[in-house]
């Protein structure tokens, strides 16, 4: 196998492996943390900016930050929305990225660049990707919550958000994790 092809195969294989591990980590955290945070945070509305929308007969509020408070047919608060879900989603994403950063940097891309510089750009990328991902998720999550169980709902959230981020991160990593020694 030629050197460049072997390098790409190595990078894609380990990138996908570590990304999948991050996705599983996020799913596990997102499955349990909202319940640990409880109904108080699930019932606390936290959204910015707010734009009222309606799709498929379901009215909801769209935002870049935060999630709608979820309610059942009787109007009772459900776990899976509000400030509790926002904190859970961001905590799950941040923890997964903290695990992913050293693995992608050191194993996938074998980079020896300035770790503080790389961490700074990684953090900036995470914030921007999180904003876009949250904005996208808030277009469809209220509809999904009305039709599927929390088990399926969390799989959809992590799969769609994770796959979107994964594609973008691969190319960001290729920029911020150059191979070789620092300064070369």
Secondary structure, 3 states (H helix, E strand, C coil): CCHHHHHHHHHHHHHHHHHHHHHHHHHHHHHHHHHHHHHHHHCCCEEECCEEEEECCEEEEECCEEECCEECCCCCEECCCHHHHHHHHHHHHHHHHHHHHHHHHHHHCCEECCHHHHHHHHHHHHHHHHHHHHHHHHHHHHHHHHHCCHHHHHHHHHHHHHHHHHHHHHHHHHHHCCEEECCC
